[in-house]
Amino acid sequence: MQVFSNYIFIVTKANPLLTFASMQHEFFATASNRIHALFAAKRNILNIYFTAGFPQLNDTVRIIKALTRAGVDMIEIGMPFSDPLADGPTIQQSSQRALENGMSIRLLFEQLQHIRQHTNLPLLLMGYLNPVMQFGIENFCQNAREIGIDGLILPDLPMHEYLTEYRPIFERYGLLNIFLITPQTAEARIRQIDELSQQSFIYMVSAASTTGAKQGFTPEQRTYFERIAAMHLKSPKLIGFGIANSATFEEACRYAEGAIIGSAFINLLQQSVDLEADISAFVHALRGG
């Protein structure tokens, strides 16, 4: 499957480990403040993806807590779907396992009901349009906002449909759009996305392919990174797809403000015998420790 440049994120704000009183304050914080604060404060931002309900149905909150303690900067929670077009075999298998475990959007919202008592990192939800539409787009956005979710990735939501149909709903709940670009995205479109993303960030897909851990970047990918850097965009960027270890993470950070790691982390969860210890060691190694 090919990855297209009309994928969408939604995002808001954050601050680590909340009391109940401060959680209520953060709940109403604006999207631009949350994301802008993160990118204004640091570079080399580490965003980790995992699939909700994997490896076990009730591991979701446990993994978020462990990632928070390990020192990541942002967490992307995958909502499992039976036909994940942008995902490689590792994430597809984790999605299938999670569905077999009984994971659903409704259950995920229940699991995350009190998540802001345990973390103040930006939390992103990644999923596909069909189950979100079945849940109800406004109902979904309202639930996401109420539990403190900071972002949404819908790989099969076309930009035109977002702008003409869904943007008012997202804005009603204070949610920002984060657009995705690929090596095939035209310069004019990148400039347009940049204008729309200055209070958030641009997701740079490293290659027009499905997700998956790779051992390094190709010369073509580096040329793409250099081309985007030479455009001097106003918005910060995160690079995703193919980031697997400290070497690829560090190289991605030379061209962007940070990177997203998914398949390599899913592989860790699949093999883990001690989630907390293994997650801590994984993040420490990515940071070059």
C-alpha positions in Angstrom: 0.0 0.0 0.0 1.1 3.6 -0.7 1.1 6.3 1.9 -0.6 9.5 0.8 0.0 13.1 1.9 -3.6 13.8 3.1 -3.3 12.0 6.5 -4.4 14.0 9.4 -3.4 14.5 13.1 -5.2 16.4 15.8 -3.4 17.8 18.8 -3.5 19.9 22.1 -1.3 20.6 25.2 0.5 18.8 28.2 2.7 19.0 31.4 4.0 15.6 33.3 2.1 13.9 36.2 -1.0 15.8 37.4 -2.9 16.2 40.6 -6.6 16.1 40.2 -6.9 19.9 40.4 -4.2 20.6 37.9 -5.7 17.9 35.6 -9.0 19.9 35.5 -7.0 23.0 34.4 -5.0 21.0 31.8 -8.2 19.5 30.4 -9.3 22.9 29.1 -5.8 24.0 27.9 -5.7 25.0 24.2 -4.2 22.7 21.6 -1.7 25.4 20.4 -0.4 26.0 23.9 0.3 22.3 24.5 2.1 21.4 21.3 3.8 24.8 20.9 5.2 24.4 24.5 6.7 21.0 23.7 8.4 22.1 20.6 9.5 25.5 22.1 11.1 23.6 25.0 13.3 21.1 23.3 14.5 19.2 20.2 15.2 15.5 19.7 11.6 14.8 20.6 10.8 11.1 20.9 7.3 9.9 20.1 6.6 6.2 20.7 3.7 4.3 19.0 2.0 1.2 20.4 -1.2 -0.6 19.7 -3.9 -0.4 22.4 -4.8 -3.8 23.8 -1.5 -5.3 22.8 0.1 -7.5 23.9 -2.6 -8.0 26.5 -6.0 -6.3 26.6 -5.3 -4.3 29.7 -1.7 -3.3 29.0 -2.7 0.1 27.6 -2.4 2.3 30.7 0.5 0.2 32.0 2.5 1.0 28.9 1.7 4.7 29.0 2.9 4.9 32.6 6.1 3.0 31.8 6.8 5.3 28.8 6.2 8.4 30.9 8.6 7.2 33.6 11.2 6.2 30.8 11.3 9.8 29.6 9.6 9.9 26.2 8.1 13.2 25.0 4.9 12.1 23.2 2.9 8.8 23.0 0.9 7.6 20.0 -1.8 5.1 20.8 -3.0 2.9 17.9 -6.6 2.0 17.7 -6.6 -1.5 16.1 -8.4 -1.9 12.8 -8.9 -4.9 10.6 -7.5 -3.2 7.4 -4.7 -0.8 8.4 -3.6 0.5 5.0 -0.5 2.5 6.2 0.9 -0.2 8.5 3.5 -2.8 7.9 3.2 -6.4 9.0 4.5 -5.8 12.6 1.8 -3.3 13.4 -0.8 -5.2 11.4 -0.2 -8.3 13.5 -0.4 -6.3 16.8 -3.7 -4.8 15.6 -5.1 -8.2 14.8 -4.0 -9.5 18.2 -5.6 -6.5 20.0 -8.9 -7.1 18.2 -8.8 -10.7 19.2 -8.2 -9.6 22.7 -11.4 -7.6 22.6 -10.1 -4.0 22.1 -12.5 -1.4 20.7 -12.8 2.4 20.6 -15.4 2.4 23.4 -13.2 0.2 25.6 -10.1 2.3 24.9 -11.9 5.4 26.0 -12.9 3.6 29.2 -9.3 2.5 29.8 -8.1 6.0 29.4 -10.8 7.7 31.5 -8.3 8.7 34.2 -5.1 8.7 32.2 -4.4 12.4 33.0 -3.9 11.3 36.6 -0.9 9.3 35.5 0.8 11.3 32.7 0.9 14.8 31.3 2.7 13.9 28.1 0.9 14.6 24.8 -1.2 11.6 23.8 -2.1 10.9 20.2 -4.7 8.4 18.9 -4.0 6.8 15.6 -6.8 5.0 13.7 -8.9 4.8 10.6 -12.0 6.6 9.5 -14.4 3.7 9.3 -14.5 2.8 13.0 -14.4 6.5 14.0 -17.4 7.2 11.8 -19.2 4.2 13.3 -18.6 5.6 16.7 -19.7 9.1 15.5 -17.1 11.7 14.6 -18.4 14.4 17.0 -18.9 11.8 19.8 -15.4 10.6 19.2 -13.9 14.0 19.3 -15.9 14.9 22.4 -14.8 11.7 24.2 -11.2 12.3 23.1 -11.2 15.8 24.4 -12.9 14.8 27.7 -10.2 12.3 28.6 -7.3 14.6 27.6 -6.3 13.1 24.3 -4.0 15.5 22.4 -4.1 14.2 18.9 -5.7 12.1 16.3 -4.2 10.4 13.2 -6.6 9.2 10.5 -4.6 7.9 7.6 -7.6 7.5 5.2 -9.2 10.9 5.9 -8.7 13.0 2.7 -7.6 16.6 3.3 -10.5 18.0 1.2 -13.0 16.1 3.3 -11.3 17.3 6.5 -11.3 20.9 5.4 -14.9 20.9 4.1 -16.7 18.6 6.6 -14.7 17.8 9.7 -12.6 20.9 10.5 -15.5 22.7 12.3 -16.0 19.7 14.6 -12.3 19.5 15.4 -12.1 23.2 16.1 -15.2 23.0 18.3 -13.3 20.8 20.6 -10.1 22.8 20.4 -8.2 20.2 18.4 -5.5 21.0 15.9 -4.9 19.3 12.5 -1.5 17.9 11.9 -0.9 17.0 8.2 1.5 14.5 6.9 3.9 14.8 3.9 5.8 12.2 1.9 8.7 12.3 -0.6 6.1 12.7 -3.3 4.3 15.7 -1.8 4.5 18.7 -4.1 6.3 21.8 -2.9 3.1 23.9 -3.2 1.2 21.5 -1.0 4.0 21.4 1.5 3.9 25.2 1.7 0.1 25.1 2.2 0.5 22.5 5.0 3.2 24.6 6.6 0.9 27.6 6.8 -1.7 25.4 8.5 0.7 23.8 10.9 2.6 26.6 12.6 0.9 26.0 16.0 1.5 22.3 15.7 3.9 20.2 13.6 4.3 18.5 10.3 4.6 14.7 10.2 7.3 13.7 7.7 6.9 10.2 6.3 10.4 9.0 5.5 9.3 6.9 2.5 6.1 6.3 0.5 5.5 2.9 1.9 4.0 1.2 4.9 5.4 1.4 8.4 8.2 -0.8 9.5 11.6 -0.8 11.3 14.6 -0.3 9.0 18.3 -0.5 9.6 19.1 2.9 8.1 18.1 5.6 5.6 18.8 5.4 1.9 20.5 8.2 -0.1 17.1 9.0 -1.6 15.6 9.5 1.9 18.5 11.8 2.9 18.0 13.8 -0.3 14.3 14.2 0.7 15.2 15.3 4.2 17.7 17.8 2.9 15.1 19.1 0.4 12.6 19.7 3.1 15.3 21.3 5.4 16.2 23.7 2.5 12.6 24.9 2.3 13.1 26.6 5.8 9.5 25.7 6.8 8.0 27.7 9.7 6.5 24.6 11.4 8.4 22.0 13.4 8.7 18.5 12.0 8.7 14.9 13.2 10.0 12.1 11.0 8.2 8.7 11.0 8.5 5.3 9.4 11.7 3.4 9.5 13.1 4.7 12.8 14.3 1.6 14.7 17.4 2.4 16.9 19.5 5.2 18.3 21.4 5.6 15.0 18.3 6.2 12.9 16.7 8.3 15.7 19.8 10.6 15.9 20.0 10.9 12.1 16.3 11.8 11.9 16.8 14.5 14.6 19.5 16.1 12.4 16.8 16.9 9.8 13.8 17.5 12.1 12.8 18.3 15.7 12.3 14.6 16.5 11.1 11.2 15.3 8.3 8.6 15.8 9.1 5.0 16.5 6.5 2.3 16.1 7.4 -1.2 14.8 10.6 -1.5 16.7 8.7 -0.8 19.9 5.9 -3.3 19.0 8.6 -5.9 18.5 9.9 -5.2 22.0 6.4 -5.6 23.5 6.0 -8.8 21.7 9.1 -10.3 23.2 9.0 -8.6 26.6 8.9 -10.6 29.8 9.1 -7.5 32.0 7.3 -4.5 30.4 8.5 -1.8 32.8 12.1 -2.8 32.7 12.2 -3.5 29.0 10.5 -0.3 28.1 12.9 1.7 30.3 15.9 0.0 28.7 14.5 0.5 25.2 14.0 4.3 25.6 17.4 4.6 27.3 19.1 2.9 24.4 17.3 5.1 21.9 18.6 8.2 23.7 22.1 6.8 23.3 22.5 5.8 26.9 
